Amino acid sequence: MNFATPLVPGRLVRRYKRFLADVIIDGETEPVTAHCANPGSMLGLATPGARVFVERSDDPKRKLRWSWRLVEAADTLVGIDTGYANAVVAEALAAGRIPELAGFTSTRAEVAYGTGSRVDFLLEGPGRCFLEVKSVTLSRRPGLAEFPDSVTARGTKHLGELVAEIDRGHRAVLLYLVQRNDAAAFAPAADIDPAYVEAFQKARARGLLALCHACTVTPAGITLGRPVPMAD
């Protein structure tokens, strides 16, 4: 998945109000305000002065011209836009790059299911497979990716809805997409959200297939990378 327009480097001034960030573009003196498409805590990724990459849009319908896409952290690039996780996975599914999810004849995105929810992807033919994608950016130890980076009641709800589909005789898969170049292993962050991790472990025991993939992150774009082993 390539970015629509070339990214522009700069330095982070601050992230605030969850979805806003002030950035000083290289060569400029006054900051611009960029949209930060990440509802999590962004633990370790929003340090003032961090090297960041933003993308400009000239769409007149947008309130903000700039969007924050990447940040340098721990000597690697990290994709902070959670919306791109689904785009990366959609591209990989179309190319048959995830063996555990190959062989289906239909792929639909954002399909209503559960109680007021939408599954990221519904794969059909033969059978039905409900695929939920989680964007992972947290790393507190070298090489170890973790999820979540803050309490996620929504994520816990999704686990219950995936289990309900398993009980109906369908397949359910949870794919953790690590938007970092340095992931060597993955573990759930039980100290951050013990309720989520407990629900995750129970869901796996009920038949949920959990997968994890790293990404190749560059200023040109983000693509699916190698599988990452998951800690029990």
C-alpha positions in Angstrom: 0.0 0.0 0.0 1.6 3.2 -1.2 0.9 6.6 0.2 -1.2 8.8 -2.1 1.3 11.6 -2.2 5.0 11.9 -1.0 5.4 12.2 2.7 7.0 15.3 4.1 9.4 15.1 7.1 9.2 17.2 10.2 9.4 17.3 14.0 6.5 16.7 16.4 5.7 19.6 18.6 2.9 17.9 20.5 -0.1 15.5 20.2 -3.3 16.7 21.9 -7.0 16.3 22.0 -6.3 12.7 20.9 -6.6 13.3 17.1 -4.5 16.4 16.6 -0.8 17.0 16.4 1.3 20.1 15.8 4.3 19.5 13.5 7.1 21.7 12.3 7.8 20.8 8.7 11.5 20.7 7.8 12.6 24.1 6.6 9.7 25.9 8.2 9.4 27.8 11.5 5.7 27.7 12.3 3.9 24.5 13.0 1.1 23.0 11.0 -1.8 21.0 12.6 -2.1 17.5 11.4 -4.8 14.9 11.8 -3.7 12.0 14.1 -5.7 8.9 13.1 -5.0 6.9 16.2 -7.4 6.5 19.1 -4.9 4.8 21.4 -2.4 6.2 23.9 0.5 6.0 21.3 2.7 5.1 24.2 6.3 5.8 23.3 5.4 7.4 20.0 4.3 10.9 20.8 7.5 12.4 22.3 7.9 16.1 21.5 10.8 16.5 19.0 10.3 13.0 17.4 11.0 12.7 13.7 7.7 12.4 11.9 6.3 12.2 8.4 3.1 13.8 7.3 1.1 13.8 4.2 -0.6 16.8 2.6 -4.1 16.7 0.9 -5.6 19.4 -1.2 -9.1 18.0 -0.9 -11.3 21.1 -0.2 -13.7 19.0 1.9 -11.0 18.3 4.5 -10.7 20.6 7.6 -7.0 19.8 8.0 -4.6 19.7 5.1 -2.0 17.5 6.8 -2.2 13.9 8.2 0.4 12.3 10.4 1.5 9.0 8.9 4.8 7.8 10.4 7.1 8.4 13.3 10.7 7.3 14.1 11.0 5.5 17.4 13.6 3.2 18.7 15.6 3.5 15.4 12.7 2.2 13.3 9.7 3.6 11.4 6.3 3.1 12.9 3.0 3.6 11.1 0.7 5.4 13.5 -2.5 5.7 11.3 -4.7 2.8 12.4 -6.9 3.1 9.3 -4.0 1.9 7.1 -4.0 -1.5 8.8 -7.1 -2.6 7.0 -5.8 -1.3 3.7 -2.6 -3.3 4.1 -4.5 -6.4 5.0 -6.9 -6.0 2.1 -4.0 -5.7 -0.3 -2.4 -8.9 1.2 -5.7 -10.8 1.0 -6.1 -9.9 -2.7 -2.6 -11.1 -3.4 -3.1 -14.4 -1.4 -0.2 -13.5 0.9 -1.8 -14.9 4.1 -1.9 -18.7 3.7 -4.4 -19.2 6.6 -6.9 -16.9 4.8 -6.5 -18.1 1.3 -9.0 -20.0 -0.8 -12.1 -17.9 -0.3 -14.0 -16.6 -3.3 -15.4 -13.5 -1.8 -14.0 -10.7 0.5 -16.2 -8.0 1.9 -15.1 -5.2 4.2 -17.0 -3.5 7.1 -19.9 -6.0 7.2 -22.4 -5.5 10.0 -22.5 -8.3 12.6 -22.9 -8.8 16.3 -24.5 -6.0 18.3 -24.0 -2.8 16.4 -20.5 -3.8 15.2 -18.9 -4.2 11.8 -16.3 -6.9 11.2 -13.3 -5.7 9.2 -13.5 -8.5 6.6 -16.0 -11.2 5.9 -14.5 -14.0 3.8 -16.9 -16.4 2.1 -17.0 -19.4 -0.2 -16.6 -22.0 1.0 -17.9 -21.3 4.5 -17.7 -18.0 6.3 -14.7 -16.5 8.1 -14.9 -13.4 10.2 -11.6 -11.5 10.2 -10.9 -8.7 12.7 -7.7 -6.6 12.3 -5.9 -4.8 15.1 -3.2 -2.2 14.4 -0.2 -2.7 16.7 2.3 0.0 17.4 3.4 -0.5 21.0 6.9 -1.8 21.8 8.4 -1.5 25.3 11.2 -4.0 24.9 13.4 -4.3 21.8 11.8 -6.6 19.3 8.6 -7.2 21.3 5.3 -5.8 19.9 2.3 -5.6 22.3 -1.4 -4.9 22.2 -3.3 -3.0 23.4 -1.6 0.3 24.3 -4.6 1.4 26.4 -7.7 -0.1 27.8 -10.0 -1.2 24.9 -13.6 -2.0 25.8 -14.3 -2.1 22.1 -11.6 -4.7 21.5 -13.0 -6.9 24.3 -16.5 -6.6 22.8 -15.2 -7.7 19.4 -13.7 -10.8 21.0 -17.0 -11.8 22.4 -18.7 -11.3 19.0 -16.1 -13.4 17.2 -16.7 -16.2 19.7 -20.4 -15.9 19.0 -19.7 -16.5 15.3 -17.6 -19.6 16.2 -20.5 -20.9 18.2 -22.6 -20.5 15.1 -20.2 -22.8 13.2 -18.2 -20.1 11.4 -14.4 -19.4 11.5 -13.1 -16.4 13.3 -9.6 -14.9 13.0 -7.9 -12.1 14.8 -5.0 -10.6 12.9 -2.6 -8.3 14.8 -0.8 -6.1 12.2 2.4 -4.7 13.7 3.1 -1.4 11.9 6.8 -1.5 12.7 9.9 -2.8 11.1 11.5 -4.2 14.3 8.9 -6.8 15.6 10.4 -10.2 16.3 7.7 -11.4 18.7 4.2 -10.4 19.9 2.6 -10.6 23.3 -0.7 -9.3 24.7 -0.2 -6.4 27.2 -1.9 -7.9 30.3 -0.6 -5.1 32.5 -2.4 -2.4 30.4 -5.7 -4.1 29.9 -6.1 -7.4 31.9 -9.8 -7.7 31.0 -9.0 -7.7 27.3 -6.2 -10.2 27.6 -8.4 -12.5 29.7 -11.1 -12.3 27.0 -8.4 -13.0 24.3 -7.2 -16.1 26.0 -10.7 -17.4 26.5 -11.5 -16.7 22.8 -8.4 -18.7 21.7 -9.5 -21.6 23.9 -12.9 -21.5 22.1 -11.4 -21.7 18.7 -10.4 -18.2 17.7 -7.3 -18.3 15.4 -4.9 -15.5 16.3 -2.3 -14.4 13.7 0.4 -11.7 13.8 2.3 -10.1 11.0 5.0 -7.5 10.9 5.0 -4.8 8.3 7.6 -3.2 6.0 7.3 0.5 6.7 9.0 3.1 4.5 8.2 6.7 3.6 6.8 5.3 0.3 4.3 3.0 1.9 3.4 0.1 4.2 3.2 -3.6 3.1 2.5 -6.9 4.9 5.7 -8.4 6.2 6.7 -11.7 7.8 4.7 -13.7 10.3 5.6 -12.9 13.9 5.5 -15.6 16.6 3.0 -15.0 19.4 3.6 -15.6 23.0 1.1 -17.8 24.9 
